Amino acid sequence: MTASPPPQSSKSVFDSAAEALQSEAVVHHPRLREAVALVDAREFGAATAILQEFRKAHPRSAEALQILAEIAEEQGRLADALALFAECIALAPNFNLARYGYASALLDAKRPDAALTQARELVRRNPKQPLFLKIEAMALEYLHNHAAAAEVWRRLIEAWPLQAELWTHYGRVLRGMGTREDCIAAYRKALACEPSYGLAWQGLADLKTFRFTAVDVEQMERQLARPDLPAPDRIALLFALGKAYADMQRYDKSFASYARGNALEHLGRTYDASALTAHVARCKQLFTAEFFDARAGFGCAIADPIFIVGMPRAGSTLVEQIIASHSQIEGTTELPIVARIAHELAKQHGAAFYSDLLTTLDAATLKRSGEAYLEAARPHRKHGKPFFTDKMGGNFFHIGLIHLMLPNARIVDVRRHPLACGVSNFVQMFANEMKNASRLSDIGQHYRDYVELMVHFERARPGKMLRVFYEQLVLNPEAEIRRLLAFIGVPFEEACLAFHETKRVLTTASSEQVRQPLYRDALEYWRNYDPWLGPLKAALGPVLDAYPEVPAFD
C-alpha cells in the first residue's frame, strides 16, 4: 500500500511567492516608506498626499505610481488603478510587482485578454514564479481556454505536488471541461495533502451527481470538531456535510449543517434587503411605456445578445445549454459587462441612484454603451455565430439599461418555483459570496422583488422578454424549446433536445446536471426541507401563493 503524503504546511505557495515578489521591490526613499506605512494603516488620504507631493519632485518615480495604483485599487477606483499601473510599467518595464498588479487589476476589470498579455510577459521573465503562472491560468479560464489553463495548473502541481490549493484549482478546471473522474481524483489528491481543506470537500459536493461515502462523512465530522479549524474551511465543510447528509436522506442533519454554514457566512456581512426593494420602486416609477416610447430608436440596433436573467439556481444554465446547442447560437458564460457599464456611467454622470442616471443619457451615449458591451463581449465569442448568450442572472437589475442601449436584444427570464429556488440557493455555497443567499428571509425578499421588477418591465415593454418556467421546460421540453427558439428567431433544431451531448466548457453549479438528459427528480426536492422553510414562505408572501401566475403588484 502506498503511504499518503505528509500533511502540507498551511502556508500557501502563493503566500510565499507574494513575499518573494514584494521583496524584489524594496522602497528606499524615506518619504515613500512613510507613504507605505500609511497605506498599511489604511490611511489612504494621507498616503496619497505624500505621494502626489513626492511626484512633483520625482515625476518619473515608478515606485510612487505603483503605490498610488494600489491605493486606487483598495479604494475601488479600478479605472484609476489601471491607468496608474499602465503608466508605471511604461516607465519601468522590468518592474515585475507593478506588472503583476496591472495583470491582477485587468482581471478584476474583466479584461482577461489584456490580463493574459501581461501574465505571459511575466511568465516569460520568470517561468517559475507561481503567482505569474496562477494569473495566467485564471485569465485562460476566463477566456474559456480550460485545456491551456489545466496545463498551467499541471506545471504548478509538478513543482509543488503537496499543495491542496493547487490540486483544488486543477479539479475545478477539469470539472469545467467535463472530465468528471479526473476532477474527482484531483479533489481527492487535495484532501490527501490537507484533510481539512474545505474547498476540496466543497468541490466534491458541487459535483451534484457525486455521493460521499460514510468514511467521508466521518472525516468531515472529525475535521469540524477541531477548535482550530479556520472559518473558511469550516464553512465549506458544513456545506459539503449538508450535501452528504441529504444524499443519506437525513434531512434534519442536512438542514442543520447548511444552517450553520450559512450563519457563519452571514457573520460580518452587511446586506440590506430593502435596497433592492427601493430600486424596484424607483424603476417602476421611471420606466413607463411612455418613457421607452420617447426613446424609440435610441441605443445600438445590433440584435446579437441573448440575455438570460433570473434568480440563481433557477435553471438558467439548462436554458443556456439548450440554446447553445443550436448552430446559430454561441454559449458564453456569466458576463459581468452590463454591471460594469452601469457603474462607469454612474461614475461619469454622478447620479445619486442608478435609475436616475438613465434619464440623463442621450441617444449617442446609449449607442456607445451598447457598442461598448458588444466590444467587451467579443473575446468570449470564439465561433462567429450570429447570436450569443450572456447568462449573468443578476442582469435583471439592469433591464432598463439593457432595453435602452441594446433595444433589439432578446431577454429570457428563467423562473423556478420559489420554494425550490429558495432551497437551492440556501444549500449552495456560492463562489462569489452572494450576500443575499445566507438567510431564508433574504432569499425570499430577493425573489419577490425580482418578480415584481420583471412583471413591471413585461408590462412596460410587452413582447420584449420571454418568461420560461423551469418546471414546464422539464415536463414538456420540445414545446418549450420550440417556443424559446421562436422567440429568439431561429428555426428548431433537434440538437437542442439533445443538449446534454453538446461539448462546451461549463463552470456554474449546475454544470453536472446539464450534461445529463432532463430528469424530474429536482422538481419536488425542496419538500424534504419543508418543515424549516417558514421564513422563506413568509418573505415570499403573495408571490408564493400565486405561482406560476403573478400577484397584482401595486
Legacy VTK file of the C-alpha trace (Angstrom):
# vtk DataFile Version 3.0
C-alpha trace
ASCII
DATASET POLYDATA
POINTS 554 float
0.000 0.000 0.000
1.292 3.447 -0.928
1.620 5.773 2.013
-0.294 9.043 1.942
1.886 12.126 1.560
2.626 14.032 4.756
0.343 16.964 5.529
1.360 20.137 3.701
2.308 23.253 5.592
-0.697 25.580 5.951
1.291 28.326 4.256
0.230 28.622 0.641
2.827 28.589 -2.116
1.192 31.804 -3.286
1.774 33.484 0.085
5.481 32.673 -0.137
5.558 33.826 -3.757
3.903 37.143 -2.830
6.507 37.733 -0.144
9.283 36.994 -2.631
7.791 39.342 -5.215
7.372 42.100 -2.664
10.983 41.699 -1.550
12.116 42.476 -5.106
10.669 45.979 -4.801
12.134 47.345 -1.598
11.260 51.029 -1.153
14.337 53.059 -0.227
13.281 56.700 -0.187
12.134 57.729 3.328
9.081 59.616 2.028
7.952 56.561 0.083
8.486 54.359 3.161
6.342 56.808 5.106
3.602 56.504 2.455
3.797 52.705 2.553
3.379 52.747 6.338
0.280 54.914 5.964
-1.135 52.533 3.345
-0.563 49.619 5.724
-2.526 51.600 8.321
-5.228 52.221 5.682
-4.729 55.978 5.919
-5.059 56.348 2.174
-5.693 60.088 2.072
-2.520 60.950 3.947
-0.507 58.466 1.872
-1.862 59.929 -1.378
-0.949 63.458 -0.305
2.657 62.413 0.358
2.914 60.563 -2.948
1.470 63.403 -5.012
3.879 65.842 -3.406
6.742 63.393 -3.980
5.880 63.104 -7.661
6.263 66.839 -8.170
9.966 66.423 -7.468
10.224 62.918 -8.960
7.723 62.757 -11.850
9.275 59.560 -13.246
9.120 57.595 -9.985
7.656 54.207 -10.865
7.586 53.276 -7.160
5.285 56.207 -6.348
2.974 55.305 -9.241
2.803 51.692 -8.127
1.811 52.673 -4.581
-0.792 55.122 -5.905
-2.204 52.359 -8.121
-2.528 50.038 -5.127
-4.312 52.765 -3.176
-6.747 53.323 -6.054
-7.463 49.598 -6.193
-8.036 49.422 -2.437
-10.485 52.306 -2.711
-12.405 50.633 -5.532
-11.226 53.113 -8.182
-10.365 50.395 -10.645
-10.163 52.610 -13.739
-7.705 54.917 -11.960
-5.663 51.933 -10.800
-5.415 50.585 -14.343
-4.230 53.944 -15.680
-1.610 54.270 -12.925
-0.320 50.726 -13.391
-0.066 51.252 -17.160
1.904 54.471 -16.677
4.131 52.744 -14.143
5.196 49.833 -16.350
5.654 52.191 -19.290
8.262 53.970 -17.164
9.741 50.767 -15.715
9.052 47.719 -17.928
11.092 45.435 -15.625
9.068 46.359 -12.510
7.508 42.913 -12.007
5.478 43.820 -8.914
3.760 46.626 -10.826
3.167 44.455 -13.891
1.679 41.743 -11.689
-0.575 44.356 -10.053
-1.603 45.526 -13.522
-2.440 41.974 -14.637
-4.475 41.391 -11.470
-6.355 44.656 -11.894
-7.116 43.839 -15.526
-8.578 40.528 -14.393
-10.663 42.326 -11.755
-11.863 44.643 -14.525
-12.964 41.566 -16.524
-10.418 42.215 -19.264
-8.905 38.728 -19.424
-7.367 39.129 -22.881
-5.299 42.110 -21.695
-4.548 40.362 -18.386
-3.270 37.323 -20.292
-0.874 39.501 -22.294
0.638 40.886 -19.088
0.687 37.471 -17.398
2.545 35.863 -20.279
5.147 38.634 -20.227
5.644 37.952 -16.512
5.950 34.204 -17.112
8.449 34.864 -19.867
10.556 36.837 -17.393
10.231 34.306 -14.561
8.599 30.984 -15.547
8.928 29.593 -12.012
7.075 32.358 -10.136
3.800 30.676 -9.051
1.857 33.948 -8.877
2.629 34.644 -12.521
1.519 31.157 -13.538
-1.623 31.438 -11.436
-2.787 34.661 -13.064
-2.028 33.201 -16.491
-4.219 30.201 -15.668
-7.030 32.390 -14.327
-7.029 34.565 -17.452
-7.145 31.449 -19.631
-10.079 30.099 -17.623
-11.969 33.349 -18.012
-11.371 33.139 -21.763
-12.779 29.572 -21.711
-9.458 28.034 -22.722
-9.636 25.453 -19.954
-7.325 22.999 -21.703
-4.490 25.536 -21.669
-5.362 26.552 -18.091
-5.209 22.913 -16.996
-1.715 22.646 -18.470
-0.585 25.639 -16.390
-2.043 24.135 -13.204
-0.277 20.855 -14.000
3.021 22.740 -14.225
2.389 24.216 -10.796
1.466 20.826 -9.353
4.632 19.268 -10.743
6.654 21.873 -8.857
4.560 21.807 -5.647
2.786 18.417 -5.542
1.703 18.650 -1.896
-0.295 21.875 -2.168
-4.011 21.223 -1.663
-4.856 24.616 -3.150
-3.224 23.724 -6.471
-4.997 20.367 -6.751
-8.311 22.095 -5.994
-7.800 24.732 -8.683
-6.899 21.941 -11.089
-10.014 19.980 -10.141
-12.217 22.997 -10.778
-10.807 23.401 -14.291
-11.273 19.694 -15.024
-14.878 19.974 -13.890
-15.465 22.806 -16.343
-14.071 20.589 -19.096
-16.450 17.763 -18.147
-13.714 15.260 -17.197
-15.549 14.144 -14.090
-13.400 11.242 -12.889
-10.176 13.228 -13.282
-11.827 16.084 -11.410
-12.773 13.802 -8.507
-9.245 12.383 -8.432
-7.790 15.913 -8.222
-10.046 16.846 -5.301
-9.104 13.586 -3.572
-5.430 14.457 -4.056
-6.067 17.826 -2.409
-7.642 16.116 0.609
-4.769 13.649 0.852
-2.473 16.677 1.134
-4.677 18.560 3.572
-7.726 16.709 5.001
-9.246 19.922 6.356
-9.121 21.811 3.056
-12.726 22.930 2.808
-12.760 24.000 -0.819
-11.791 20.492 -1.927
-14.682 18.997 0.067
-16.990 21.630 -1.392
-15.668 20.917 -4.871
-16.786 17.314 -4.498
-20.165 18.433 -3.134
-20.682 20.722 -6.125
-20.468 17.694 -8.403
-24.168 17.220 -7.806
-24.105 13.617 -9.031
-21.231 12.719 -6.666
-22.026 10.763 -3.493
-19.925 10.939 -0.340
-19.080 7.726 1.500
-19.623 7.017 5.192
-15.855 7.373 5.607
-16.062 10.842 4.028
-18.769 11.888 6.475
-16.727 10.626 9.413
-13.685 12.524 8.141
-15.666 15.758 7.714
-17.151 15.479 11.207
-13.661 14.880 12.606
-12.306 17.997 10.939
-15.265 20.093 12.098
-14.586 19.015 15.696
-11.225 20.797 15.562
-11.388 24.081 17.501
-8.520 25.496 15.425
-10.201 24.931 12.054
-10.130 28.217 10.072
-13.549 29.732 9.406
-13.405 29.427 5.583
-12.652 25.696 5.866
-15.380 25.246 8.477
-17.976 26.942 6.271
-17.075 24.872 3.214
-17.066 21.657 5.226
-20.509 22.425 6.660
-21.956 22.917 3.176
-20.331 19.698 1.979
-21.636 17.829 5.019
-25.120 19.195 4.324
-24.924 17.625 0.863
-23.634 14.338 2.314
-26.476 14.062 4.826
-29.023 14.949 2.144
-27.729 12.100 -0.009
-28.269 9.837 3.023
-31.832 11.261 3.311
-31.075 12.588 6.785
-32.628 15.934 6.029
-32.756 17.197 9.607
-28.983 16.877 9.937
-28.573 18.173 6.394
-30.539 21.346 7.098
-28.719 21.859 10.403
-25.359 21.722 8.595
-26.488 24.133 5.898
-27.950 26.479 8.521
-24.669 26.523 10.472
-22.670 27.162 7.315
-24.946 29.996 6.249
-24.915 31.529 9.736
-21.113 31.616 9.690
-21.126 33.110 6.184
-23.553 35.801 7.330
-21.254 36.970 10.137
-19.558 40.210 9.229
-21.682 40.751 6.127
-23.643 43.889 5.524
-26.697 43.131 3.421
-29.685 45.432 3.267
-32.614 43.626 1.643
-34.519 46.911 1.395
-32.016 48.303 -1.144
-33.374 46.106 -3.949
-36.941 46.846 -2.849
-36.233 50.585 -3.159
-34.574 50.065 -6.572
-37.670 48.245 -7.808
-39.896 51.091 -6.634
-37.754 53.689 -8.449
-37.712 51.597 -11.626
-41.476 51.226 -11.599
-41.888 54.958 -11.305
-39.390 55.787 -14.040
-39.601 53.078 -16.695
-43.047 53.527 -18.097
-44.196 52.696 -21.603
-44.141 56.438 -22.321
-40.513 56.659 -21.161
-39.455 53.993 -23.644
-41.614 55.380 -26.440
-39.881 58.748 -26.070
-36.562 56.978 -26.604
-37.521 54.851 -29.595
-34.537 54.457 -31.893
-32.020 55.036 -29.102
-29.173 52.596 -28.472
-27.301 50.130 -30.667
-29.566 48.257 -33.089
-27.482 45.046 -33.224
-29.547 42.089 -32.016
-26.807 39.516 -31.292
-27.057 39.198 -27.477
-29.464 36.863 -25.701
-29.638 37.849 -22.029
-30.685 35.023 -19.705
-31.769 36.561 -16.411
-33.348 35.448 -13.173
-32.564 34.138 -9.723
-29.525 31.919 -9.215
-30.314 28.186 -9.312
-33.477 28.782 -11.334
-32.480 26.782 -14.420
-30.563 29.379 -16.409
-27.646 27.008 -17.076
-30.090 24.485 -18.520
-31.680 27.113 -20.772
-28.264 28.321 -21.903
-27.080 24.777 -22.657
-30.218 24.113 -24.704
-29.972 27.212 -26.872
-26.165 26.992 -27.113
-26.715 23.609 -28.786
-28.219 25.500 -31.748
-25.981 26.011 -34.760
-26.616 29.767 -34.795
-26.134 30.483 -31.073
-22.900 30.575 -29.105
-22.957 29.997 -25.356
-20.505 32.173 -23.444
-20.783 32.480 -19.661
-21.931 34.904 -16.958
-20.564 38.124 -18.431
-20.206 40.982 -15.900
-20.201 43.607 -18.640
-23.603 45.253 -18.124
-22.937 45.937 -14.444
-19.539 47.402 -15.311
-21.067 49.724 -17.932
-23.706 50.808 -15.414
-21.004 51.546 -12.838
-18.912 53.530 -15.315
-21.920 55.560 -16.492
-22.921 56.351 -12.911
-19.369 57.495 -12.161
-19.235 59.687 -15.269
-22.619 61.307 -14.682
-22.610 61.463 -10.882
-26.133 60.104 -10.443
-27.334 59.585 -6.878
-29.322 56.485 -7.856
-28.793 54.117 -10.754
-32.312 54.684 -12.102
-31.848 58.478 -12.040
-28.820 58.114 -14.282
-30.834 56.727 -17.184
-32.991 59.833 -17.509
-29.886 61.841 -18.433
-28.492 59.667 -21.221
-28.941 60.802 -24.806
-29.137 58.658 -27.945
-25.395 58.909 -28.695
-24.388 57.849 -25.173
-26.728 54.866 -25.213
-25.486 53.815 -28.650
-21.875 53.992 -27.415
-22.830 51.950 -24.353
-24.392 49.237 -26.498
-21.331 49.187 -28.734
-19.067 49.030 -25.666
-20.995 45.986 -24.446
-20.550 44.210 -27.779
-16.850 45.039 -27.892
-16.315 43.743 -24.346
-18.185 40.544 -25.226
-16.137 39.997 -28.377
-13.291 37.967 -26.749
-15.905 35.490 -25.495
-17.310 34.884 -28.987
-14.985 32.224 -30.392
-17.016 30.829 -33.297
-18.533 33.806 -35.137
-22.149 32.685 -34.716
-24.955 35.221 -35.262
-26.173 35.136 -31.639
-24.536 34.660 -28.244
-25.748 34.221 -24.682
-24.991 36.254 -21.584
-26.076 34.200 -18.573
-25.461 36.770 -15.859
-28.717 36.268 -13.966
-28.307 39.463 -11.949
-28.701 41.489 -15.138
-32.389 41.629 -14.232
-31.324 44.559 -12.036
-30.235 46.381 -15.207
-33.152 45.524 -17.504
-33.895 49.216 -18.027
-30.350 49.910 -19.242
-30.367 46.834 -21.486
-33.613 47.946 -23.133
-32.121 51.391 -23.765
-28.635 50.516 -25.025
-29.488 47.258 -26.855
-33.201 47.574 -27.675
-33.237 44.591 -30.052
-31.515 42.145 -27.718
-33.543 39.137 -26.576
-34.172 38.774 -22.846
-35.158 35.395 -21.416
-36.439 35.342 -17.835
-35.958 31.887 -16.307
-38.201 31.254 -13.329
-38.431 28.318 -10.930
-40.873 27.502 -8.130
-39.982 29.976 -5.356
-39.519 27.318 -2.670
-37.453 25.083 -4.947
-35.341 28.051 -5.994
-35.034 29.330 -2.429
-33.860 25.997 -1.048
-31.400 25.572 -3.899
-29.895 28.980 -3.071
-29.725 28.222 0.643
-27.853 24.938 0.181
-25.364 26.315 -2.373
-22.062 27.809 -1.249
-21.569 30.489 -3.864
-18.036 31.268 -5.002
-18.872 34.961 -5.380
-20.214 35.320 -1.818
-23.774 36.292 -2.708
-24.758 38.332 0.297
-28.489 37.680 -0.032
-28.270 33.865 -0.009
-27.357 33.116 3.613
-30.770 33.769 5.213
-34.047 32.285 4.024
-35.883 35.551 4.645
-33.421 37.500 2.481
-33.690 34.942 -0.311
-37.478 35.215 -0.228
-37.444 39.026 -0.310
-34.934 38.994 -3.186
-37.134 36.594 -5.195
-40.225 38.683 -4.523
-38.530 41.915 -5.614
-37.130 40.247 -8.732
-40.579 39.026 -9.788
-42.142 42.456 -9.172
-39.479 44.142 -11.316
-39.819 41.657 -14.172
-43.598 41.939 -14.174
-43.287 45.708 -14.469
-40.954 45.523 -17.481
-43.165 42.923 -19.153
-45.983 45.439 -18.975
-43.884 48.451 -19.983
-42.189 46.603 -22.873
-44.645 43.903 -23.977
-43.191 41.228 -26.234
-39.567 42.157 -25.474
-38.992 39.384 -22.929
-39.876 35.711 -22.711
-40.676 34.043 -19.424
-39.580 30.381 -19.195
-40.667 28.208 -16.292
-38.182 25.530 -15.278
-40.945 23.082 -14.402
-42.656 23.406 -17.781
-39.317 23.016 -19.563
-38.641 19.746 -17.716
-42.159 18.348 -18.166
-42.733 19.426 -21.777
-39.282 20.089 -23.264
-39.935 20.077 -27.001
-42.836 22.540 -26.868
-40.932 24.865 -24.555
-37.748 24.683 -26.619
-39.697 25.455 -29.805
-41.279 28.454 -28.077
-37.873 29.623 -26.862
-36.202 29.328 -30.269
-39.128 31.051 -31.985
-38.734 33.997 -29.612
-35.030 34.222 -30.459
-35.857 33.996 -34.154
-34.084 30.794 -35.177
-35.569 27.529 -36.508
-35.968 24.477 -34.307
-33.033 22.028 -34.321
-33.027 18.516 -32.841
-29.641 19.208 -31.245
-31.401 21.448 -28.740
-33.325 18.436 -27.427
-30.048 16.508 -27.139
-28.387 19.416 -25.302
-26.596 17.056 -22.882
-24.448 15.853 -25.792
-23.157 19.348 -26.573
-19.469 19.673 -25.697
-18.603 23.023 -24.149
-16.950 24.386 -21.033
-19.371 24.834 -18.119
-18.342 26.348 -14.800
-21.563 27.053 -12.900
-23.021 24.988 -10.056
-25.361 23.174 -12.476
-22.657 22.035 -14.883
-23.009 18.354 -13.970
-26.795 18.272 -14.304
-26.916 19.809 -17.780
-24.531 17.148 -19.070
-27.341 14.633 -18.474
-30.773 14.254 -20.095
-33.662 16.073 -18.425
-34.888 14.487 -15.204
-37.769 15.348 -12.884
-36.213 14.434 -9.542
-35.360 18.030 -8.609
-38.883 19.405 -9.080
-40.121 18.404 -5.622
-36.757 18.128 -3.841
-37.474 21.211 -1.756
-40.215 19.342 0.115
-37.543 17.451 2.048
-36.779 20.735 3.834
-40.370 21.972 4.120
-40.503 21.874 7.962
-37.822 24.569 8.153
-38.968 26.943 5.393
-41.203 29.253 7.429
-39.028 32.388 6.999
-38.777 31.801 3.247
-42.531 31.369 2.846
-43.281 34.473 4.915
-40.909 36.641 2.867
-42.297 35.364 -0.447
-45.859 36.165 0.549
-48.250 36.521 -2.429
-45.541 35.539 -4.938
-45.597 32.031 -3.479
-49.382 31.865 -3.333
-49.810 32.950 -6.959
-47.046 30.899 -8.632
-46.808 30.273 -11.575
-49.012 33.318 -12.045
-48.006 36.644 -10.520
-49.819 38.689 -7.901
-51.313 42.079 -8.659
-48.448 44.303 -7.566
-49.331 47.953 -6.960
LINES 1 555
554 0 1 2 3 4 5 6 7 8 9 10 11 12 13 14 15 16 17 18 19 20 21 22 23 24 25 26 27 28 29 30 31 32 33 34 35 36 37 38 39 40 41 42 43 44 45 46 47 48 49 50 51 52 53 54 55 56 57 58 59 60 61 62 63 64 65 66 67 68 69 70 71 72 73 74 75 76 77 78 79 80 81 82 83 84 85 86 87 88 89 90 91 92 93 94 95 96 97 98 99 100 101 102 103 104 105 106 107 108 109 110 111 112 113 114 115 116 117 118 119 120 121 122 123 124 125 126 127 128 129 130 131 132 133 134 135 136 137 138 139 140 141 142 143 144 145 146 147 148 149 150 151 152 153 154 155 156 157 158 159 160 161 162 163 164 165 166 167 168 169 170 171 172 173 174 175 176 177 178 179 180 181 182 183 184 185 186 187 188 189 190 191 192 193 194 195 196 197 198 199 200 201 202 203 204 205 206 207 208 209 210 211 212 213 214 215 216 217 218 219 220 221 222 223 224 225 226 227 228 229 230 231 232 233 234 235 236 237 238 239 240 241 242 243 244 245 246 247 248 249 250 251 252 253 254 255 256 257 258 259 260 261 262 263 264 265 266 267 268 269 270 271 272 273 274 275 276 277 278 279 280 281 282 283 284 285 286 287 288 289 290 291 292 293 294 295 296 297 298 299 300 301 302 303 304 305 306 307 308 309 310 311 312 313 314 315 316 317 318 319 320 321 322 323 324 325 326 327 328 329 330 331 332 333 334 335 336 337 338 339 340 341 342 343 344 345 346 347 348 349 350 351 352 353 354 355 356 357 358 359 360 361 362 363 364 365 366 367 368 369 370 371 372 373 374 375 376 377 378 379 380 381 382 383 384 385 386 387 388 389 390 391 392 393 394 395 396 397 398 399 400 401 402 403 404 405 406 407 408 409 410 411 412 413 414 415 416 417 418 419 420 421 422 423 424 425 426 427 428 429 430 431 432 433 434 435 436 437 438 439 440 441 442 443 444 445 446 447 448 449 450 451 452 453 454 455 456 457 458 459 460 461 462 463 464 465 466 467 468 469 470 471 472 473 474 475 476 477 478 479 480 481 482 483 484 485 486 487 488 489 490 491 492 493 494 495 496 497 498 499 500 501 502 503 504 505 506 507 508 509 510 511 512 513 514 515 516 517 518 519 520 521 522 523 524 525 526 527 528 529 530 531 532 533 534 535 536 537 538 539 540 541 542 543 544 545 546 547 548 549 550 551 552 553
